[in-house]
Amino acid sequence: MNYEDVIADFATRTKKNLELIRRLQAEDPESEIYEVTQLVNSMLGLLVFPKERYFKEIPETSLAELEAQGWPIPKMRGDFKNPETLRQLIRLLRNSIAHFNLEFVVNERQQISGLILCNMQRGKKTWEAELSLGDLEGITERFIELLCKR
């Protein structure tokens, strides 16, 4: 199947792949299915590809409004401020993931439970936040919806 609307089709296919991975993981929890790896790979594609063509169309919706709509908001670490808008948040997430400025948070059972993401400029950290896996999934799902509606 060809891509007719590259951004929307890519987002839709990414969503279907994530759903399949979740379904397979639920059917066989002991299998070597790496849903967190797939989620990070998906975010990489969703944040990097559209940024090149779609970034200016991402709404300047405030984080307060996003939170009211059910979007997860990253938990800030250190003295850094939350971005003010969705566009700013997407830029920071994109930079963090694209430049591999992330570390995996592991729980007491040695399972990945979240990510710490940061933004760097000229070797200096300018933003740092933590997302649980649920938060990352929520942002991914809502960003997919946004890309499909554009």
C-alpha positions in Angstrom: 0.0 0.0 0.0 1.4 3.4 -1.0 1.6 6.5 1.1 -0.9 9.0 -0.1 -0.6 11.5 2.7 2.8 10.6 4.1 2.4 12.2 7.6 -1.1 10.9 8.3 -0.4 7.5 6.7 2.8 7.1 8.7 1.1 8.1 11.9 -1.8 5.6 11.2 0.6 2.8 10.4 2.7 3.5 13.5 -0.5 3.3 15.6 -1.4 -0.1 14.1 2.1 -1.4 14.7 2.0 -0.3 18.3 -1.4 -1.9 18.8 -0.1 -5.2 17.3 2.9 -5.1 19.6 0.7 -4.5 22.6 -1.7 -7.3 21.6 1.2 -9.8 21.1 2.7 -8.8 24.4 -0.6 -9.4 26.2 -1.0 -12.8 24.5 2.4 -13.9 25.5 3.9 -11.8 28.3 7.0 -14.0 28.5 7.9 -13.6 24.8 10.8 -11.4 23.7 8.6 -8.6 22.4 10.1 -5.2 23.2 7.2 -2.8 23.4 9.3 0.0 25.0 11.8 -0.2 22.1 9.0 -0.1 19.6 7.4 2.9 21.5 10.7 4.8 21.4 11.2 3.9 17.7 7.7 5.1 17.0 8.3 8.4 18.7 11.5 8.9 16.8 9.6 8.6 13.5 6.6 10.5 14.7 8.6 13.4 16.0 11.4 13.6 13.4 9.6 13.0 10.1 6.7 15.4 10.5 8.9 18.2 12.0 10.5 18.7 8.6 7.2 19.5 6.9 4.6 20.0 9.6 6.2 21.7 12.6 4.7 25.1 12.0 1.2 23.6 11.8 1.5 22.1 15.3 -0.9 24.1 17.5 0.3 26.5 20.1 -2.1 25.0 22.6 -1.1 25.7 26.2 0.0 22.8 28.4 -2.8 23.7 30.8 -5.3 23.2 28.0 -3.6 20.0 26.9 -3.8 18.6 30.4 -7.5 19.4 30.5 -7.9 17.4 27.3 -6.1 14.4 28.9 -2.6 14.9 27.5 0.1 13.7 29.9 2.4 16.5 31.0 6.1 15.6 31.6 7.3 15.9 35.2 10.1 18.5 35.2 13.4 17.6 36.8 15.7 20.1 38.4 15.1 23.9 38.0 13.9 23.6 34.4 10.5 25.0 33.3 7.8 23.2 31.5 7.4 24.4 27.9 4.3 26.6 27.5 2.8 25.1 24.4 2.4 21.8 22.5 4.7 23.0 19.8 7.4 23.8 22.3 6.9 20.4 24.0 7.1 18.5 20.7 10.3 20.4 19.8 11.9 19.4 23.1 10.7 15.8 22.8 11.9 15.6 19.2 15.4 17.0 20.1 15.7 14.7 23.1 14.8 11.5 21.2 16.5 12.5 17.9 19.8 13.2 19.6 19.5 10.3 22.0 19.4 12.5 25.1 17.5 10.0 27.1 17.9 7.4 29.7 15.7 4.6 30.7 14.2 4.5 34.2 14.2 1.0 35.6 11.9 -0.1 38.5 12.7 -2.5 41.4 11.7 -5.5 39.1 14.4 -4.4 36.6 11.8 -3.4 34.1 11.8 -0.2 32.1 9.2 2.1 33.7 9.9 5.4 32.0 12.3 7.8 30.4 14.3 10.8 31.4 14.6 13.1 28.5 16.8 16.2 28.2 17.6 19.0 25.7 21.1 20.1 25.2 22.5 23.3 23.6 26.2 23.7 23.1 26.9 21.0 25.7 24.6 22.6 28.4 21.4 21.0 29.6 18.5 23.4 28.9 15.5 21.1 29.8 15.0 17.8 31.6 11.8 15.9 32.3 10.6 12.4 33.2 7.9 10.5 31.5 6.4 7.2 32.7 5.7 4.7 30.0 2.0 5.5 30.4 2.7 9.2 29.8 4.9 8.4 26.8 2.1 6.2 25.4 -0.5 8.9 26.0 1.6 11.6 24.3 2.3 9.2 21.4 -1.4 8.3 20.9 -2.6 12.0 21.1 0.2 13.1 18.7 -0.9 10.4 16.3 -4.4 11.7 16.5 -3.2 15.2 15.8 -1.1 14.2 12.8 -4.1 12.2 11.3 -6.5 15.2 11.7 -4.3 17.8 10.1 
